[in-house]
Amino acid sequence: MKITKQKAFPTIPTKNICVSIGSILAVQLFYEKLNFYDIFSKHKSKGLDLNSLLIGLLSYKLTENFSIKEAGKWLNQEEILDILNLEQFHERVLYRTLELLGRNREEILSDILDSLFAAYDFEETDINLDWTSIVLYGTKSNLGKYGYSRDHRPDKLQITVGISELADPINIPIGVTVKKGNVLDLEHFSDTYNQVKRRLKKGSLIVFDKGANTTENIKSIQNAEMDYLTAMKLNTSDDKIIEKFDLERAELIDPEKGIYGIKIVKPRSIKYFYFSESLQKRQLEARARAVMRKLQEAKEIQKAVIRNKKLPKKFRINNELIEIDYSFRTKLEELSDEEAIELLKASLINGREGFFCLKSNRNLTLEDALKIYRKKDSIEKIFHSLKNEINIKPLRVWSDDCIYGAVILGFIAQLFISHERYEFEELKHTSTKFIKKSLKNLTLTIKFKINGVKNYIFANFDQINSLIVAKRNAIT
């Protein structure tokens, strides 16, 4: 049997250097297009150039993004320093840069908003508003509070972050607000809305979810001569509507999901009341799982009671500082499994399964109201991108200004990514993950010749990073 040996390529060490350049080119492109040089230059006149530091930090955030310490190492590479026209510096400079952003956050975010609207003449200024939480490590910041955790870490301190986004088809974030971790959406609303309100045209539609739906928030929108679309929590007054909801008389909105709707017109608002067969099925299945889970829990407790043993650990209070005497008695002694299941069903199933309601002061069709509200999930994608691709979380132990600065830096990085999708139709539905990967793949090889002259070679062009390079070349 003849064995074919693999060809061996000679490996000769050289002084040639290869660095990722795509994110730097992208950041430089949008930094110049949005006139960020003027926005930030007024905040620092001595020492290292603030704009060069910010371009470097933003480029790192779209390349590796591990920590400020690692950012310092990445930026202090001789080749990166040369590209950004910087001198070598200590990582403390980057922390001071974040503090500077946080300290001047209101003016900076206001200038960014003005710059966006100066660069683009947006015909529509409908916006989506939403809020999330971000885990905060450490206890020194006054912003860190325990609250409802969207990151599923109720054991950690957190901050809350609000985002305002120009609605579809623009989908560009235009504002960001930061509040303490225990601030509810209904309280956070005014800061997020008021931050961008002055740039919105009269009659703009403000879309937000039911967590921020209060009379006061709706009144503030109407006082500014704007419209709103929000979701409503169903209550006992809606049960009468549910009882009379007739599928034959209701309008079929979505045949595939079995969504029907009716409009309830009032003097100052319109309710868009829907029933979804697919939603009802999912909710009833979830209730059924909850019924069986509760039944199983009751059986475990009943078994422990009968055998006069300690309760299973998951039912006990496990805290050395708490002493408590308690006893359990289940209803299983009196009920069969079937009767227990029916009892649980009665407590968990309320008849509202499959129903949901939207509210607005704008007269829309049932189909349009649902479509517009569904498109609000674009802001959820921004949150996912910020947290998992831009990697804004978790926030480490910093001062309040440093935390504000870190959030603003992540916001600007996301702003640039969203701008790429807005500028290039080909990227409209491309995820942040793939855009970052493409930018990272574009490399600059610095080849050293014998006479000391450097030869610069770009490599690894693809469909995405080629768009950035072409656009930048056209501008310069």
VOGU-3710 file (C-alpha; in Angstrom, 3 decimals, decimal comma):
1> mkitkqkafp> 0,000/0,000/0,000  1,410/3,344/-1,048  1,243/6,068/1,657  1,056/9,634/0,429  2,822/12,047/2,724  1,391/15,478/3,318  3,375/18,297/1,788  5,476/20,106/4,364  5,508/23,888/4,167  8,676/25,596/5,372
11> tiptknicvs> 8,032/27,693/8,484  10,500/30,517/8,824  10,064/33,037/11,659  9,752/36,640/10,478  9,099/40,044/12,019  5,835/40,400/10,099  2,829/41,438/12,227  -0,854/40,687/11,588  -3,594/42,648/13,376  -7,379/42,745/13,096
21> igsilavqlf> -8,304/45,999/11,371  -11,961/45,681/10,323  -13,530/47,022/13,523  -11,185/50,034/13,528  -12,154/50,912/9,951  -15,874/50,556/10,774  -15,619/52,696/13,891  -13,617/55,373/12,063  -16,240/55,421/9,287  -19,238/56,073/11,535
31> yeklnfydif> -17,280/58,204/13,995  -16,578/60,633/11,163  -20,016/60,333/9,525  -21,782/61,236/12,772  -19,299/63,998/13,616  -18,273/62,401/16,913  -14,910/64,185/16,787  -16,637/67,468/17,644  -18,889/65,831/20,249  -16,032/64,478/22,353
41> skhkskgldl> -13,109/66,813/21,686  -14,607/69,537/23,902  -14,473/67,250/26,935  -10,694/66,741/26,986  -7,931/69,003/25,702  -4,811/67,753/27,508  -2,976/64,438/27,452  -3,821/61,645/25,068  -6,422/62,414/22,416  -9,864/61,419/23,720
51> nslligllsy> -11,220/60,585/20,258  -8,334/58,211/19,547  -8,902/56,482/22,893  -12,622/56,135/22,231  -12,075/54,801/18,716  -9,674/52,297/20,230  -12,096/51,235/22,996  -14,998/50,915/20,559  -12,851/48,922/18,128  -11,787/46,562/20,913
61> kltenfsike> -15,428/46,156/21,996  -16,245/45,029/18,454  -13,224/42,720/18,284  -12,406/40,887/21,520  -13,981/42,749/24,470  -12,883/40,878/27,587  -12,129/43,651/30,078  -10,653/47,129/30,374  -7,366/45,543/31,429  -7,275/43,401/28,293
71> agkwlnqeei> -8,366/46,410/26,231  -5,291/48,210/27,514  -3,057/45,360/26,344  -4,716/45,236/22,923  -4,500/48,979/22,395  -0,883/49,169/23,547  0,320/46,976/20,697  2,785/49,030/18,691  0,829/48,535/15,468  -2,526/49,558/17,012
81> ldilnleqfh> -0,947/52,619/18,640  0,477/53,571/15,261  -2,903/53,193/13,515  -4,675/55,292/16,178  -1,842/57,805/16,443  -1,422/57,179/20,171  1,519/56,857/22,530  1,848/53,991/24,977  -0,306/54,494/28,085  -1,330/52,876/31,371
91> ervlyrtlel> -4,701/51,104/31,616  -5,765/53,681/34,245  -6,212/56,067/31,315  -9,075/53,909/30,044  -10,851/53,944/33,415  -10,531/57,728/33,489  -11,961/57,819/29,958  -15,056/55,886/31,098  -15,451/58,201/34,095  -15,255/61,211/31,789
101> lgrnreeils> -18,041/59,739/29,619  -20,187/59,093/32,673  -19,563/62,498/34,203  -20,637/64,285/31,006  -23,288/61,736/29,990  -26,242/64,117/29,611  -24,439/66,502/27,281  -22,809/63,660/25,326  -26,069/61,771/24,769  -27,843/64,983/23,820
111> dildslfaay> -25,111/65,777/21,282  -25,254/62,237/19,872  -29,024/62,603/19,406  -28,576/65,932/17,618  -25,804/64,503/15,454  -27,966/61,564/14,384  -30,786/63,816/13,266  -28,347/66,180/11,546  -26,795/63,318/9,561  -30,157/61,789/8,551
121> dfeetdinld> -33,416/63,511/7,735  -35,662/60,858/9,264  -39,129/61,130/7,753  -40,708/59,077/10,536  -39,895/59,371/14,232  -42,033/56,577/15,678  -40,089/54,975/18,508  -39,979/51,831/20,625  -39,150/52,080/24,326  -38,070/49,223/26,561
131> wtsivlygtk> -36,066/48,486/29,698  -33,845/45,711/30,990  -31,517/44,919/33,883  -27,785/44,229/33,861  -25,917/42,355/36,582  -23,480/44,437/38,616  -20,574/42,794/40,449  -19,499/44,492/43,657  -21,208/46,613/46,286  -19,539/50,028/46,015
141> snlgkygysr> -21,823/51,670/43,473  -24,959/53,478/44,644  -26,654/52,341/41,433  -26,479/48,683/42,400  -29,755/47,457/43,897  -31,635/44,180/44,069  -34,640/44,045/41,760  -36,451/41,998/39,140  -33,581/40,391/37,220  -33,980/39,867/33,463
151> dhrpdklqit> -30,609/38,078/33,593  -32,066/35,483/35,997  -29,620/36,460/38,746  -31,792/37,723/41,617  -28,853/37,042/43,956  -26,800/39,830/42,323  -27,033/43,599/42,479  -28,061/45,183/39,197  -28,749/48,393/37,319  -31,664/49,058/34,979
161> vgiseladpi> -31,109/50,333/31,440  -33,638/51,950/29,120  -33,299/52,154/25,343  -35,223/54,268/22,837  -35,136/53,071/19,234  -36,440/54,552/16,018  -38,996/51,992/14,886  -38,997/49,781/11,797  -37,695/50,177/9,122  -35,001/52,417/10,679
171> nipigvtvkk> -34,223/50,385/13,827  -31,497/52,653/15,180  -31,101/53,223/18,949  -31,154/56,952/19,712  -31,028/57,119/23,502  -29,988/55,239/26,632  -30,771/55,832/30,304  -29,386/54,203/33,448  -31,196/53,980/36,791  -30,832/52,034/40,024
181> gnvldlehfs> -31,499/48,308/39,901  -34,789/48,474/41,794  -36,437/51,089/39,560  -39,548/49,760/37,807  -40,304/50,314/34,130  -43,228/52,593/34,964  -40,835/54,908/36,861  -37,997/54,629/34,336  -40,307/55,553/31,460  -40,148/59,334/31,934
191> dtynqvkrrl> -36,328/59,485/31,819  -36,119/57,368/28,654  -38,960/59,156/26,876  -37,977/62,709/27,890  -34,394/62,140/26,748  -35,484/61,917/23,088  -38,889/63,650/23,089  -37,619/66,983/21,726  -36,471/65,298/18,494  -39,762/63,523/17,789
201> kkgslivfdk> -42,296/64,959/15,383  -45,857/65,657/16,459  -48,032/62,631/15,837  -45,157/60,177/16,370  -46,194/56,781/17,726  -44,592/55,719/21,028  -44,682/51,931/21,481  -43,972/50,334/24,878  -45,081/47,315/26,875  -47,547/47,030/29,724
211> gantteniks> -44,906/47,363/32,449  -44,771/51,111/31,746  -48,476/51,533/31,018  -49,717/54,114/33,537  -52,165/56,984/33,272  -49,390/59,482/33,992  -47,056/58,116/31,282  -49,827/58,078/28,681  -50,822/61,631/29,644  -47,231/62,866/29,115
221> iqnaemdylt> -47,291/61,453/25,565  -50,635/63,015/24,724  -49,612/66,369/26,194  -46,747/66,393/23,667  -49,296/65,780/20,868  -48,024/62,297/20,158  -49,698/58,891/19,931  -49,072/55,727/21,897  -49,525/51,978/21,503  -49,109/49,755/24,519
231> amklntsddk> -50,242/46,447/25,990  -52,706/46,129/28,861  -52,858/43,793/31,816  -56,124/41,875/31,770  -58,236/42,277/34,911  -61,683/41,324/36,176  -63,344/44,056/34,088  -62,050/42,298/30,957  -63,660/39,006/31,946  -67,024/40,319/30,687
241> iiekfdlera> -65,472/40,959/27,255  -63,960/37,469/27,281  -67,320/35,903/28,149  -68,989/37,600/25,168  -66,049/37,095/22,747  -67,538/35,353/19,705  -65,075/33,920/17,164  -67,722/34,004/14,430  -68,262/37,736/14,867  -64,615/38,624/15,545
251> elidpekgiy> -62,242/39,549/12,723  -59,747/36,853/11,693  -56,322/38,485/11,865  -53,890/35,583/11,459  -55,294/32,295/10,067  -52,035/30,413/10,702  -51,977/31,138/14,452  -55,724/31,425/14,791  -55,742/35,044/15,999  -59,081/36,862/16,148
261> gikivkprsi> -59,783/40,409/17,267  -62,357/43,046/18,080  -62,060/46,829/18,458  -63,575/48,567/21,443  -63,752/52,291/20,712  -63,937/54,711/23,629  -63,919/58,539/23,585  -60,196/58,868/24,381  -58,730/55,501/23,440  -59,239/52,295/21,504
271> kyfyfseslq> -58,832/48,783/22,861  -57,613/46,131/20,429  -58,783/42,882/22,024  -57,369/39,613/20,652  -57,736/35,881/21,094  -55,014/33,515/19,865  -55,631/29,783/19,566  -51,891/29,030/19,499  -51,282/31,227/22,574  -54,147/29,546/24,401
281> krqlearara> -52,670/26,131/23,635  -49,222/27,151/24,932  -50,647/28,717/28,084  -52,874/25,736/28,874  -49,950/23,368/28,360  -47,895/25,503/30,773  -50,768/25,443/33,304  -50,996/21,662/32,950  -47,291/21,309/33,710  -47,742/23,566/36,733
291> vmrklqeake> -50,664/21,420/37,936  -48,620/18,208/37,768  -45,631/19,909/39,402  -47,734/21,119/42,340  -49,352/17,714/42,688  -45,942/16,041/42,815  -44,727/18,551/45,412  -47,795/17,888/47,567  -47,180/14,141/47,345  -43,576/14,545/48,469
301> iqkavirnkk> -44,663/16,625/51,455  -47,482/14,181/52,273  -45,030/11,272/52,217  -42,716/13,101/54,641  -45,649/13,909/56,950  -46,876/10,306/57,023  -43,375/8,957/57,759  -42,750/11,693/60,332  -39,555/12,717/58,543  -37,974/16,050/57,719
311> lpkkfrinne> -39,247/17,735/54,618  -37,114/17,417/51,490  -34,496/20,176/51,461  -36,098/22,148/48,629  -39,181/22,815/50,823  -37,199/23,977/53,842  -35,849/27,401/54,765  -32,103/26,909/54,503  -30,646/29,744/56,516  -28,517/29,196/59,639
321> lieidysfrt> -29,692/32,530/61,051  -33,370/31,567/60,989  -35,069/29,318/63,534  -38,614/28,343/62,713  -41,103/25,694/63,769  -43,674/24,789/61,166  -46,042/21,972/60,312  -47,642/20,853/57,077  -50,975/19,271/56,300  -51,895/18,555/52,707
331> kleelsdeea> -55,354/18,149/51,215  -54,312/14,849/49,657  -55,706/12,950/52,659  -59,200/13,994/51,576  -58,783/14,069/47,788  -58,102/11,583/45,032  -55,529/12,480/42,359  -58,338/13,405/39,979  -59,988/15,683/42,550  -56,633/17,276/43,399
341> iellkaslin> -55,946/17,975/39,725  -59,365/19,577/39,282  -58,749/21,763/42,354  -55,401/22,893/40,981  -56,915/23,573/37,568  -59,544/25,795/39,154  -56,873/27,869/40,908  -54,436/28,110/37,956  -56,757/28,399/34,944  -58,704/31,663/34,930
351> gregffclks> -60,320/31,637/31,482  -58,080/34,411/30,141  -55,754/31,963/28,422  -55,159/33,008/24,821  -56,486/36,551/25,288  -54,426/39,752/25,175  -55,158/43,414/24,679  -53,480/46,470/23,158  -54,470/50,078/23,744  -53,877/53,218/21,696
361> nrnltledal> -55,195/56,702/21,011  -54,572/56,142/17,293  -57,269/54,530/15,180  -55,541/51,542/13,583  -56,824/48,371/12,025  -56,627/45,297/14,234  -54,013/43,858/11,896  -51,841/46,999/11,873  -51,982/47,429/15,658  -50,781/43,864/16,179
371> kiyrkkdsie> -48,132/44,133/13,478  -46,693/47,380/14,888  -46,602/46,024/18,427  -44,962/42,784/17,321  -42,203/44,769/15,600  -41,281/46,172/19,009  -39,253/42,975/19,480  -36,487/44,724/17,495  -35,537/46,473/20,728  -35,324/43,077/22,446
381> kifhslknei> -32,773/42,144/19,798  -30,805/45,277/20,698  -30,771/44,195/24,349  -29,603/40,710/23,346  -26,890/42,209/21,167  -25,756/44,601/23,908  -25,531/41,855/26,504  -24,282/38,895/24,505  -22,464/40,268/21,440  -21,278/43,721/22,509
391> nikplrvwsd> -20,820/42,040/25,905  -21,807/44,965/28,087  -22,505/42,557/30,950  -21,506/41,852/33,605  -20,475/45,259/34,929  -17,604/45,085/37,380  -16,914/47,088/40,554  -16,645/50,702/39,391  -17,736/54,160/40,441  -21,156/55,389/39,319
401> dciygavilg> -19,566/57,530/36,589  -17,568/54,534/35,367  -20,756/52,459/35,129  -22,517/55,219/33,188  -19,468/55,460/30,914  -19,348/51,711/30,272  -23,045/51,671/29,316  -22,587/54,670/26,986  -19,591/52,980/25,349  -21,661/49,827/24,747
411> fiaqlfishe> -24,531/51,952/23,458  -22,272/53,672/20,902  -20,867/50,314/19,772  -24,434/49,055/19,257  -25,329/52,313/17,513  -22,548/51,716/14,970  -23,691/48,122/14,390  -27,275/49,304/13,838  -25,968/51,969/11,452  -24,293/49,292/9,362
421> ryefeelkht> -27,659/47,570/8,964  -29,319/50,887/8,121  -26,652/51,965/5,635  -26,379/48,620/3,846  -29,594/46,898/2,780  -27,641/43,637/2,432  -27,044/43,641/6,210  -30,624/44,472/7,236  -31,176/41,041/8,778  -27,562/40,160/9,656
431> stkfikkslk> -26,933/39,535/13,354  -24,357/41,450/15,401  -22,475/38,191/15,847  -21,773/37,794/12,127  -20,996/41,476/11,588  -18,438/41,356/14,419  -16,950/38,144/13,047  -16,534/39,678/9,596  -14,887/42,829/10,968  -12,548/40,758/13,112
441> nltltikfki> -11,551/38,598/10,135  -10,361/41,570/8,089  -6,656/41,768/8,875  -3,739/44,038/8,194  -0,379/42,347/7,762  2,626/44,577/8,282  5,486/43,105/6,296  8,966/44,307/7,165  11,419/44,568/4,277  15,184/44,247/4,610
451> ngvknyifan> 15,691/48,020/4,376  13,221/48,592/7,233  10,370/49,776/4,998  6,930/48,486/6,024  4,576/46,980/3,482  0,873/46,922/4,435  -1,278/44,054/3,159  -5,048/43,737/3,771  -6,504/40,231/3,747  -9,636/38,165/4,407
461> fdqinsliva> -12,157/40,356/2,646  -15,733/39,097/2,576  -19,155/40,444/1,603  -19,696/42,313/4,882  -16,330/43,935/5,565  -15,929/44,814/1,891  -18,991/47,077/2,190  -17,355/48,964/5,054  -14,046/49,383/3,231  -15,767/50,553/0,032
471> krnait> -17,884/53,073/1,917  -14,893/54,401/3,841  -12,827/54,732/0,675  -15,671/56,615/-1,001  -15,791/59,142/1,862  -12,033/59,630/2,211
//
